[in-house]
Amino acid sequence: MSISRRLVRPLAGLLAVVVAGTVALAVPAQEPGEPQVVAAPRAQCGPGSRPEPSIQGRVPRAEVDSGRAAKGYWCNLTAIGHIGNTGGFRVHRYVDKAGHECAYYDTALLFPTNALSLSGEPTGVAVLDMSDPRHPVRTETLLTPAMQTPHESLNISVRRGVLAAVMGNPAQYPGGVDVYDISGDCRHPQPMAAGFPATPFGHESGMAPDGMTFYPTSPGTSHMSAVDISNERLPRTLVTSPYNTHGMSVSDDGRRGYLATLSGLVIVDLSEVQDRKLNPQIREISRLTWSNMTIPQYATPVTIGGRPYLLEVDEYSTSDSGQVAGNARRVGAASWPP
């Protein structure tokens, strides 16, 4: 995927001043001028590649109906290992203090219907020993409530060695949170909390890098909660804010939140949460929209050429009926049509 620098703007250009003591619940949305949308150059795939037969990033319906899509597509990559028959919305890598290398991925699109499949694989979050990446070994399956149905919320703090998820599905589930300690032996996570009622509903999540705050989110019900997991066995909800957040990320210092909401990209101040102030508030700093927005999915800070940017990726483009997301065939996702 080719990304023009014109498609993302420096963070400094997105941040607005908030008057001290004022809760900014409805900051006017910015919609700056946009570059011309052009097709990214097609990648040159070397020997052994199996690229998509159509536009890169798109799989034609015929490929799905024939079963060919199930064999996968790749360009200038070599598969060195494989395990299982299910994928994950979230996949994480972690190396513990003893040097064990592990991977974690969720297995459920819609629980408990996946339990009725004929794959023979257990439900829950898979724990893999990746010491030999050519031969991954499944050492555990996490079966607590949120790990059975995390949807897009499986999250990790590498700094602290904490794994967490909130109960979710393609719409939303009651927001029970599970927390695991993976810092000792990542091959065998230790359950700390299971099904803690941290937020009204769950779907996705964010995690402060220091591993002290977990942020369950639910775009369809406009709930985003800050959950203190500094005591992994006794999580406590600090605040629930009315942001219809899909995916989100948190700055390295824990003081900024970058929210992909159903109404656009929103940057919020998480300082009061990070500082554990009494009755903390999450204040909106700025809001950005764009003309071909579909379903904002995830926003993450990146550095390009030594400058800070914020990269947001939308989910979906449109269905045949045009009802899955807006803007008809003007794709607002990561791949752009000619």
KAFEN-V682624 format. One line per field, one symbol per residue. ss: DSSP state (H for helix, E for strand, L for the rest). psi: psi as a letter, one per 30 degrees, with the letter a starting at -180 (. if undefined). burial: I if it has 24 or more other ideal C-beta (glycine too) atoms within 12 Angstrom, else O. A space follows every 50 residues. Layout:
ss: ???
psi: ???
burial: ???
This chain:
ss: LLLLHHHLLEHHHHLLLLLLLLLLLLLLLELLLLLLLLLLLLLLLLLLLE LLLLLLLLLLHHHHHHLHHHHLLELLLLLLLLLLLLLLLLEEEEELLLLL EEEEELLLLLLLHHHHLLLLLLLLEEEEELLLLLLLEEEEEELLHHHHLL LLLLEEELLLLEEEEELLLLLLEEEEEEEEELLLLLLLLEEEEEEEEEEE EELEEEELLLLLEEEEEEHHHLEEEEEELLLLLLLEEEEEELLLEEEEEE LLLLLEEEEEELLEEEEEELHHHHLLLLLLLLEEEEEELLLLLLEEEEEE EEEELLEEEEEEEEELLLLLLLLLLLLLLLLLELLLLL
psi: kkjkfffklkeeffklkkkkfkjjfikkkkilkklkjlkkkkkjkakfli lkfbkkfkjkeeeeeffeffflkljhlkkflkklgkakekkkkkkaffgk kllkklfkejkgfffflgfgkllakkkkjgejffikkjflkkgleefeif cgfklkjeefhkkllkklafdllkikkkkkkgfdjffikjkekkgkifle lleallkkefgfkkikljefghkklkkjgejffilkkekkkhkikclllk leggfkkjkjlfgakkkljgeeeefhlkhkkjkkelkkllfhkcjkekkk klkjhgkklkkkklkldllefgfellgbgjkgafkkl.
burial: OOOOOOIIIOIOOIIIOOOOOOOIOOIOOOOOOOOOOOOOOOOOOOOOOO OIOOOIIIOOOOOOOOOOOOOOIOOOOOOOOOIOOIOIIIIIOIOIOOOI IIIIIIIIOOIOOIOOOOOOOOIIIIIIIIOOOOOIOIIIIIIIIIIIII IIIIIIIIOIIIIIIIIIIIOIIIIIIIIIIIIOIIIIIIIIIIIIIIII IIIIIIIIIIIIIIIIIIIIIIIIIIIIIIOIOOIIIIIIIIIIIIIIII IOOIIIIIIIIIIIIIIIIIIIIIOOOOOIIIIIIIIIIIOIIIIIIIII IOOOOOOOIIIIIIIIIOOOOOOOIIOOOOIIIIIIOO
